[in-house]
Amino acid sequence: MLLTLAAAIFVFGLLVLFHELGHFITAKLTGMRVDEFAIGFGPKIFKFRRGETVYSLRAIPLGGFNDIAGMDPSDNQAGERGYCEKPVISRMIVILAGSIMNFILPIIIFFGVYCFEGVAIPSVEPILGAVIENMPAQLAGLQMGDKVLSVNGETVTTWKEFTEKIRLDENKNPVTIQYERNSQVSEVEVTPTVEKSTGRVLIGVQNHVVYEQQGILTSFTMAVGNTKDILTMMLNALIDLFKAPSGASVTGPIGIAQMAGQVATMGFVPLLNFAALLSLNLGIINLLPVPALDGGHFVGLVIEAVRGKPLSPKALMYTQRVGVALLLILTVVVTAKDVINVFFK
C-alpha cells in the first residue's frame, strides 16, 4: 500500500509538474503575470515567494495549477500583463504549452534510460525478471532472479522452452517448477491462469533483461523514435475508441495509482517508462476539444481569431459548464469502475 501511494504521488507529481511548467514558462516569456505556481490542490504544505510569483506545494498531489492574472477578463487586475490582454497567438502558445511539455517529458525519460541505464534486451536464459503481484507465480513464492531448471520434470534451458511448457496445458492444471535461488535448488507448484481477453495461459512472470548502454546521439534518436511510435499507437487506439465506444480500456486515478504500484515493484526504470506513457496519454487527452480542457480553450481562441473578438462571457460560461459537467460525469464513471475492479474483483 505504501509503495503504491509513493509511486502514484511520484508519477502524478512528475506529470503535473511538467504540464504546469509548460504553461508557466510560456506565460512568463509572453509577459503575463503569474501570481502562483502550485503542485497539488488543497491546503498549502510549503510555499515561498520569488519576485511576483508564489511557489507552493499543496496537500493533495493529484493535480496543480498556474494562477495567471487576467484569465477572467472581468477580474483582470494586471492591466496589459493580464492573460486576456495578450494577443491571441500568445494565449494559444500558453494553452498548448502544457500538452507540448507532456510530449517532451517521455523523450527526456527515454533518453535518460537509454543513455544511463541502457536498452533492455530480453535474455534467452530461463531467469525470472518481473514477478507480477497477486499472480500465480508470486502467490506460489517465486521471485525475481530465480532460474528455472525444469517444468514437470522436463529440463528447460531457454526462456522460450519455459513459456512453451507452461502454455501447453490450457486446463489450468498445476505445474511443478524446479528453480535455483542463491545456489539452492527448490520446487514449487504453480496453477496457471487464463487471460480472459486473449485466452493466453499465464503465471505472471516476465523474462530477465540485460541492458546495453547507448551513446548520447543514439539515445536521443531512439527516444524520439520510441515516443513517436507510442504516440501514433495511442492516437490510433483513441480513434478506434471513438469508432466503437467502450469503457473497458478507460481507467481513472484509482486504477492508475494501482498500476503505478504494480509497476513500482518491478523497479524504478519501469516506473519511469510508465510515467512516460501516462505523460503522452495526458498530453493527448488535454488536447481534446472539450470545454474546460486545454483543447477546448484552444478552440475558443481559434474562434476568437476568426471572428476578430472573443466569445461573449455568457457563451463562455455555458461552454465551461458543459465541459465541467462532462468531465465530472466521466470522473464518476471511471472512478466507480476502478473501485469495482480494485475492491470487488
MILOVO-263619 format. One record per residue (C-alpha): residue number from 1; residue in one letter; y, x, z. Coordinates in steps of 0.001 Angstrom, whole numbers. Layout:
N
+-----+-----+---------+---------+---------+
!   n ! res !      yy !      xx !      zz !
+-----+-----+---------+---------+---------+
! NUM !   A !       Y !       X !       Z !
...
+-----+-----+---------+---------+---------+
This chain:
345
+-----+-----+---------+---------+---------+
!   n ! res !      yy !      xx !      zz !
+-----+-----+---------+---------+---------+
!   1 !   M !       0 !       0 !       0 !
!   2 !   L !    2411 !    2817 !     940 !
!   3 !   L !    1602 !    4676 !   -2285 !
!   4 !   T !    2176 !    1519 !   -4334 !
!   5 !   L !    5537 !     937 !   -2644 !
!   6 !   A !    6636 !    4549 !   -3135 !
!   7 !   A !    5507 !    4572 !   -6779 !
!   8 !   A !    7291 !    1274 !   -7503 !
!   9 !   I !   10541 !    2494 !   -5896 !
!  10 !   F !   10357 !    5740 !   -7880 !
!  11 !   V !    9702 !    4011 !  -11224 !
!  12 !   F !   12233 !    1194 !  -10806 !
!  13 !   G !   14810 !    3607 !   -9393 !
!  14 !   L !   14420 !    6056 !  -12288 !
!  15 !   L !   14683 !    3335 !  -14940 !
!  16 !   V !   17691 !    1652 !  -13349 !
!  17 !   L !   19433 !    4980 !  -12742 !
!  18 !   F !   19255 !    5961 !  -16419 !
!  19 !   H !   20129 !    2477 !  -17670 !
!  20 !   E !   23203 !    2130 !  -15482 !
!  21 !   L !   24136 !    5760 !  -16115 !
!  22 !   G !   24457 !    4883 !  -19807 !
!  23 !   H !   26929 !    2090 !  -19046 !
!  24 !   F !   28760 !    4291 !  -16521 !
!  25 !   I !   29222 !    7358 !  -18749 !
!  26 !   T !   30412 !    5396 !  -21775 !
!  27 !   A !   32750 !    3250 !  -19650 !
!  28 !   K !   34352 !    6418 !  -18306 !
!  29 !   L !   34521 !    8018 !  -21765 !
!  30 !   T !   36243 !    4957 !  -23239 !
!  31 !   G !   38833 !    4897 !  -20463 !
!  32 !   M !   37564 !    1950 !  -18436 !
!  33 !   R !   37934 !    1857 !  -14666 !
!  34 !   V !   34597 !    1788 !  -12824 !
!  35 !   D !   35014 !     618 !   -9239 !
!  36 !   E !   31386 !    1102 !   -8152 !
!  37 !   F !   28176 !    2649 !   -9430 !
!  38 !   A !   25248 !    1212 !   -7447 !
!  39 !   I !   21500 !    1715 !   -7405 !
!  40 !   G !   19750 !   -1274 !   -5861 !
!  41 !   F !   21046 !   -4577 !   -4521 !
!  42 !   G !   21862 !   -5936 !   -1080 !
!  43 !   P !   23360 !   -4047 !    1881 !
!  44 !   K !   24613 !    -517 !    1313 !
!  45 !   I !   22445 !    2230 !    2836 !
!  46 !   F !   24596 !    5121 !    1717 !
!  47 !   K !   27901 !    5430 !    -117 !
!  48 !   F !   30661 !    7881 !    -936 !
!  49 !   R !   33831 !    7779 !   -2986 !
!  50 !   R !   34802 !   10241 !   -5660 !
!  51 !   G !   38080 !    9530 !   -7362 !
!  52 !   E !   38405 !    5828 !   -8084 !
!  53 !   T !   34650 !    5105 !   -8023 !
!  54 !   V !   32367 !    4296 !   -5084 !
!  55 !   Y !   28781 !    5535 !   -5491 !
!  56 !   S !   26264 !    3562 !   -3425 !
!  57 !   L !   22560 !    3265 !   -2677 !
!  58 !   R !   21518 !    -235 !   -1628 !
!  59 !   A !   18583 !   -1659 !     299 !
!  60 !   I !   16660 !   -3463 !   -2462 !
!  61 !   P !   15545 !    -889 !   -5073 !
!  62 !   L !   14859 !   -3381 !   -7867 !
!  63 !   G !   17996 !   -3048 !   -9934 !
!  64 !   G !   21504 !   -1686 !   -9968 !
!  65 !   F !   24918 !   -2280 !  -11453 !
!  66 !   N !   28265 !    -878 !  -12537 !
!  67 !   D !   31339 !   -2702 !  -11274 !
!  68 !   I !   33537 !   -2190 !  -14333 !
!  69 !   A !   37024 !   -3613 !  -13850 !
!  70 !   G !   38005 !   -6411 !  -16200 !
!  71 !   M !   34544 !   -7701 !  -17088 !
!  72 !   D !   36018 !  -11110 !  -16211 !
!  73 !   P !   39220 !  -11472 !  -18277 !
!  74 !   S !   40648 !  -13968 !  -15763 !
!  75 !   D !   40394 !  -11387 !  -12969 !
!  76 !   N !   41447 !   -8153 !  -14654 !
!  77 !   Q !   43261 !   -6007 !  -12100 !
!  78 !   A !   43014 !   -2772 !  -14077 !
!  79 !   G !   45500 !   -3582 !  -16812 !
!  80 !   E !   44840 !   -1698 !  -20048 !
!  81 !   R !   41925 !     114 !  -18371 !
!  82 !   G !   40038 !   -3147 !  -17925 !
!  83 !   Y !   36914 !   -3802 !  -19980 !
!  84 !   C !   38397 !   -6915 !  -21566 !
!  85 !   E !   41450 !   -4974 !  -22813 !
!  86 !   K !   39476 !   -2328 !  -24682 !
!  87 !   P !   38713 !   -2531 !  -28441 !
!  88 !   V !   35542 !   -4379 !  -29439 !
!  89 !   I !   33908 !   -1157 !  -30620 !
!  90 !   S !   34423 !     445 !  -27188 !
!  91 !   R !   32879 !   -2530 !  -25443 !
!  92 !   M !   29935 !   -2511 !  -27890 !
!  93 !   I !   29276 !    1139 !  -27076 !
!  94 !   V !   29307 !     448 !  -23333 !
!  95 !   I !   26981 !   -2553 !  -23663 !
!  96 !   L !   24441 !    -749 !  -25872 !
!  97 !   A !   24504 !    2492 !  -23875 !
!  98 !   G !   22152 !    1221 !  -21150 !
!  99 !   S !   19316 !     483 !  -23558 !
! 100 !   I !   20004 !    3674 !  -25507 !
! 101 !   M !   19520 !    5654 !  -22296 !
! 102 !   N !   16222 !    3827 !  -21774 !
! 103 !   F !   15143 !    5114 !  -25198 !
! 104 !   I !   16311 !    8654 !  -24364 !
! 105 !   L !   14554 !    8819 !  -20981 !
! 106 !   P !   10997 !    8822 !  -22462 !
! 107 !   I !   11954 !   11715 !  -24748 !
! 108 !   I !   13122 !   13661 !  -21683 !
! 109 !   I !    9952 !   12789 !  -19751 !
! 110 !   F !    7559 !   13623 !  -22591 !
! 111 !   F !    9446 !   16851 !  -23343 !
! 112 !   G !    9172 !   17960 !  -19721 !
! 113 !   V !    5485 !   17085 !  -19523 !
! 114 !   Y !    4587 !   18839 !  -22793 !
! 115 !   C !    6708 !   21887 !  -22030 !
! 116 !   F !    5805 !   22483 !  -18373 !
! 117 !   E !    2504 !   20650 !  -17813 !
! 118 !   G !    1118 !   20721 !  -21347 !
! 119 !   V !    -529 !   18312 !  -23751 !
! 120 !   A !   -3541 !   16534 !  -22308 !
! 121 !   I !   -6710 !   17252 !  -24272 !
! 122 !   P !   -9851 !   15344 !  -23215 !
! 123 !   S !  -12612 !   17644 !  -22001 !
! 124 !   V !  -16041 !   17313 !  -23612 !
! 125 !   E !  -17734 !   18005 !  -20273 !
! 126 !   P !  -19038 !   15060 !  -18205 !
! 127 !   I !  -16470 !   15616 !  -15461 !
! 128 !   L !  -14658 !   12639 !  -13940 !
! 129 !   G !  -10900 !   12576 !  -14341 !
! 130 !   A !   -9149 !    9467 !  -13060 !
! 131 !   V !  -11319 !    7098 !  -10995 !
! 132 !   I !   -9693 !    3667 !  -11112 !
! 133 !   E !   -9139 !    1919 !   -7790 !
! 134 !   N !  -11376 !   -1056 !   -6949 !
! 135 !   M !  -13619 !    -458 !   -9960 !
! 136 !   P !  -17405 !     113 !   -9608 !
! 137 !   A !  -17245 !    3929 !   -9665 !
! 138 !   Q !  -14601 !    4121 !   -6942 !
! 139 !   L !  -16339 !    1490 !   -4817 !
! 140 !   A !  -19570 !    3480 !   -5088 !
! 141 !   G !  -17854 !    6640 !   -3824 !
! 142 !   L !  -17389 !    8685 !   -6993 !
! 143 !   Q !  -14274 !   10877 !   -7052 !
! 144 !   M !  -12095 !   12784 !   -9478 !
! 145 !   G !  -13682 !   16146 !  -10269 !
! 146 !   D !  -17307 !   15018 !   -9839 !
! 147 !   K !  -19532 !   16471 !  -12562 !
! 148 !   V !  -22167 !   14037 !  -13837 !
! 149 !   L !  -25607 !   15604 !  -14220 !
! 150 !   S !  -27762 !   12618 !  -15181 !
! 151 !   V !  -27831 !    8840 !  -15614 !
! 152 !   N !  -31018 !    7020 !  -14606 !
! 153 !   G !  -32815 !   10377 !  -14579 !
! 154 !   E !  -31731 !   11335 !  -18099 !
! 155 !   T !  -29738 !   14564 !  -18270 !
! 156 !   V !  -26228 !   14426 !  -19736 !
! 157 !   T !  -24282 !   17464 !  -20933 !
! 158 !   T !  -21247 !   15841 !  -22581 !
! 159 !   W !  -18835 !   13022 !  -21794 !
! 160 !   K !  -19974 !   11160 !  -24899 !
! 161 !   E !  -23596 !   11181 !  -23702 !
! 162 !   F !  -22493 !    9924 !  -20287 !
! 163 !   T !  -20484 !    6964 !  -21643 !
! 164 !   E !  -23192 !    6045 !  -24145 !
! 165 !   K !  -25823 !    5841 !  -21410 !
! 166 !   I !  -23543 !    3697 !  -19236 !
! 167 !   R !  -22865 !    1284 !  -22093 !
! 168 !   L !  -26477 !     970 !  -23196 !
! 169 !   D !  -27129 !   -1725 !  -20618 !
! 170 !   E !  -24990 !   -4817 !  -21276 !
! 171 !   N !  -26641 !   -6802 !  -18454 !
! 172 !   K !  -24659 !   -5045 !  -15730 !
! 173 !   N !  -27799 !   -3625 !  -14117 !
! 174 !   P !  -27202 !    -868 !  -11534 !
! 175 !   V !  -27388 !    2675 !  -12879 !
! 176 !   T !  -28231 !    5780 !  -10870 !
! 177 !   I !  -25776 !    8602 !  -11396 !
! 178 !   Q !  -26565 !   12108 !  -10239 !
! 179 !   Y !  -23470 !   14257 !   -9790 !
! 180 !   E !  -22295 !   17577 !   -8409 !
! 181 !   R !  -19398 !   17886 !   -5981 !
! 182 !   N !  -18391 !   21139 !   -4275 !
! 183 !   S !  -21709 !   22737 !   -5351 !
! 184 !   Q !  -23678 !   19908 !   -3725 !
! 185 !   V !  -25823 !   17510 !   -5786 !
! 186 !   S !  -25885 !   13822 !   -4816 !
! 187 !   E !  -26904 !   10477 !   -6268 !
! 188 !   V !  -25160 !    7120 !   -6223 !
! 189 !   E !  -25964 !    3680 !   -7587 !
! 190 !   V !  -23204 !    2041 !   -9641 !
! 191 !   T !  -23167 !   -1511 !  -11015 !
! 192 !   P !  -21093 !   -1633 !  -14225 !
! 193 !   T !  -18724 !   -4473 !  -15040 !
! 194 !   V !  -17845 !   -6049 !  -18379 !
! 195 !   E !  -14210 !   -6208 !  -19522 !
! 196 !   K !  -13554 !   -9830 !  -20486 !
! 197 !   S !  -11077 !   -9166 !  -23293 !
! 198 !   T !  -13177 !   -6564 !  -25138 !
! 199 !   G !  -16725 !   -7042 !  -23856 !
! 200 !   R !  -16970 !   -3334 !  -23013 !
! 201 !   V !  -19271 !   -2164 !  -20228 !
! 202 !   L !  -17202 !    -164 !  -17728 !
! 203 !   I !  -17478 !    1564 !  -14369 !
! 204 !   G !  -13784 !    2528 !  -14152 !
! 205 !   V !  -13572 !    6241 !  -14913 !
! 206 !   Q !  -11741 !    8437 !  -17385 !
! 207 !   N !  -12798 !   11850 !  -18538 !
! 208 !   H !  -11315 !   15062 !  -17252 !
! 209 !   V !   -8475 !   16522 !  -19309 !
! 210 !   V !   -7203 !   20060 !  -19784 !
! 211 !   Y !   -3567 !   20818 !  -20513 !
! 212 !   E !   -2219 !   23127 !  -23198 !
! 213 !   Q !    1425 !   24085 !  -22752 !
! 214 !   Q !    3678 !   23841 !  -25786 !
! 215 !   G !    6817 !   25692 !  -26876 !
! 216 !   I !   10277 !   24154 !  -26478 !
! 217 !   L !   10692 !   23140 !  -30125 !
! 218 !   T !    7132 !   21814 !  -30412 !
! 219 !   S !    7513 !   19906 !  -27137 !
! 220 !   F !   10751 !   18288 !  -28304 !
! 221 !   T !    9310 !   17354 !  -31709 !
! 222 !   M !    6196 !   15866 !  -30100 !
! 223 !   A !    8291 !   13986 !  -27519 !
! 224 !   V !   10456 !   12376 !  -30213 !
! 225 !   G !    7404 !   11541 !  -32339 !
! 226 !   N !    5490 !   10069 !  -29413 !
! 227 !   T !    8483 !    7973 !  -28359 !
! 228 !   K !    8910 !    6710 !  -31919 !
! 229 !   D !    5207 !    5776 !  -32212 !
! 230 !   I !    5171 !    3919 !  -28889 !
! 231 !   L !    8423 !    2131 !  -29698 !
! 232 !   T !    7025 !     986 !  -33052 !
! 233 !   M !    3857 !    -254 !  -31371 !
! 234 !   M !    5865 !   -2192 !  -28772 !
! 235 !   L !    8087 !   -3799 !  -31398 !
! 236 !   N !    5029 !   -4901 !  -33390 !
! 237 !   A !    3481 !   -6323 !  -30221 !
! 238 !   L !    6712 !   -8197 !  -29460 !
! 239 !   I !    6741 !   -9669 !  -32968 !
! 240 !   D !    3125 !  -10761 !  -32547 !
! 241 !   L !    4013 !  -12318 !  -29183 !
! 242 !   F !    6740 !  -14435 !  -30775 !
! 243 !   K !    4390 !  -15467 !  -33570 !
! 244 !   A !    1713 !  -16589 !  -31108 !
! 245 !   P !    3319 !  -17035 !  -27665 !
! 246 !   S !    1036 !  -16243 !  -24749 !
! 247 !   G !    1656 !  -15363 !  -21121 !
! 248 !   A !   -1421 !  -13170 !  -20966 !
! 249 !   S !     492 !   -9947 !  -21648 !
! 250 !   V !    3630 !  -10773 !  -19625 !
! 251 !   T !    3965 !   -9040 !  -16268 !
! 252 !   G !    6695 !   -9262 !  -13646 !
! 253 !   P !    7917 !   -6903 !  -10902 !
! 254 !   I !    4923 !   -7510 !   -8627 !
! 255 !   G !    2427 !   -6765 !  -11392 !
! 256 !   I !    4380 !   -3693 !  -12472 !
! 257 !   A !    4508 !   -2432 !   -8884 !
! 258 !   Q !     746 !   -2864 !   -8577 !
! 259 !   M !     181 !    -967 !  -11828 !
! 260 !   A !    2541 !    1794 !  -10660 !
! 261 !   G !     454 !    2196 !   -7507 !
! 262 !   Q !   -2768 !    2382 !   -9502 !
! 263 !   V !   -1308 !    4954 !  -11914 !
! 264 !   A !      80 !    6987 !   -8999 !
! 265 !   T !   -3475 !    7542 !   -7724 !
! 266 !   M !   -4113 !    9472 !  -10960 !
! 267 !   G !   -1255 !   11902 !  -10285 !
! 268 !   F !    2471 !   12419 !  -10794 !
! 269 !   V !    2265 !   13153 !  -14536 !
! 270 !   P !     505 !    9834 !  -15331 !
! 271 !   L !    3175 !    8094 !  -13220 !
! 272 !   L !    5902 !    9774 !  -15290 !
! 273 !   N !    4181 !    8651 !  -18502 !
! 274 !   F !    4004 !    5115 !  -17084 !
! 275 !   A !    7743 !    5247 !  -16315 !
! 276 !   A !    8385 !    6344 !  -19912 !
! 277 !   L !    6512 !    3320 !  -21255 !
! 278 !   L !    8379 !     955 !  -18943 !
! 279 !   S !   11695 !    2525 !  -19934 !
! 280 !   L !   11044 !    1751 !  -23607 !
! 281 !   N !   10000 !   -1766 !  -22637 !
! 282 !   L !   13170 !   -2266 !  -20612 !
! 283 !   G !   15308 !    -972 !  -23467 !
! 284 !   I !   13763 !   -3431 !  -25923 !
! 285 !   I !   13945 !   -6424 !  -23561 !
! 286 !   N !   17596 !   -5754 !  -22743 !
! 287 !   L !   18499 !   -5827 !  -26436 !
! 288 !   L !   17089 !   -9320 !  -26974 !
! 289 !   P !   19910 !  -11719 !  -27954 !
! 290 !   V !   19666 !  -13700 !  -24735 !
! 291 !   P !   22868 !  -14536 !  -22814 !
! 292 !   A !   23079 !  -12513 !  -19555 !
! 293 !   L !   21179 !   -9612 !  -21159 !
! 294 !   D !   22915 !   -6705 !  -22897 !
! 295 !   G !   21735 !   -8052 !  -26253 !
! 296 !   G !   23426 !  -11368 !  -25531 !
! 297 !   H !   26692 !   -9620 !  -24632 !
! 298 !   F !   26469 !   -7602 !  -27848 !
! 299 !   V !   26017 !  -10748 !  -29947 !
! 300 !   G !   29121 !  -12188 !  -28272 !
! 301 !   L !   31063 !   -9062 !  -29209 !
! 302 !   V !   29864 !   -9328 !  -32815 !
! 303 !   I !   31098 !  -12939 !  -32921 !
! 304 !   E !   34411 !  -11796 !  -31464 !
! 305 !   A !   34730 !   -9067 !  -34114 !
! 306 !   V !   34048 !  -11586 !  -36901 !
! 307 !   R !   36360 !  -14294 !  -35516 !
! 308 !   G !   39105 !  -11903 !  -34507 !
! 309 !   K !   39185 !  -13349 !  -30998 !
! 310 !   P !   36714 !  -13769 !  -28117 !
! 311 !   L !   34794 !  -16904 !  -27330 !
! 312 !   S !   36582 !  -19339 !  -25053 !
! 313 !   P !   35957 !  -18995 !  -21298 !
! 314 !   K !   34189 !  -22377 !  -21361 !
! 315 !   A !   31812 !  -21300 !  -24151 !
! 316 !   L !   31104 !  -18043 !  -22337 !
! 317 !   M !   30403 !  -19926 !  -19107 !
! 318 !   Y !   27886 !  -22255 !  -20745 !
! 319 !   T !   26089 !  -19494 !  -22640 !
! 320 !   Q !   25857 !  -17383 !  -19476 !
! 321 !   R !   24458 !  -20335 !  -17530 !
! 322 !   V !   21811 !  -20938 !  -20197 !
! 323 !   G !   20886 !  -17258 !  -20199 !
! 324 !   V !   20631 !  -17060 !  -16417 !
! 325 !   A !   18555 !  -20260 !  -16317 !
! 326 !   L !   16123 !  -18874 !  -18920 !
! 327 !   L !   15782 !  -15605 !  -17008 !
! 328 !   L !   15221 !  -17437 !  -13712 !
! 329 !   I !   12513 !  -19627 !  -15255 !
! 330 !   L !   10813 !  -16575 !  -16772 !
! 331 !   T !   11050 !  -14711 !  -13466 !
! 332 !   V !    9458 !  -17581 !  -11542 !
! 333 !   V !    6645 !  -17936 !  -14096 !
! 334 !   V !    5727 !  -14248 !  -14280 !
! 335 !   T !    6050 !  -13812 !  -10502 !
! 336 !   A !    3703 !  -16752 !   -9901 !
! 337 !   K !    1278 !  -15240 !  -12430 !
! 338 !   D !    1490 !  -11857 !  -10669 !
! 339 !   V !     867 !  -13400 !   -7247 !
! 340 !   I !   -2217 !  -15233 !   -8548 !
! 341 !   N !   -3574 !  -12097 !  -10237 !
! 342 !   V !   -2910 !   -9828 !   -7239 !
! 343 !   F !   -3909 !  -12052 !   -4335 !
! 344 !   F !   -6284 !  -14696 !   -5683 !
! 345 !   K !   -8440 !  -12869 !   -8230 !
+-----+-----+---------+---------+---------+
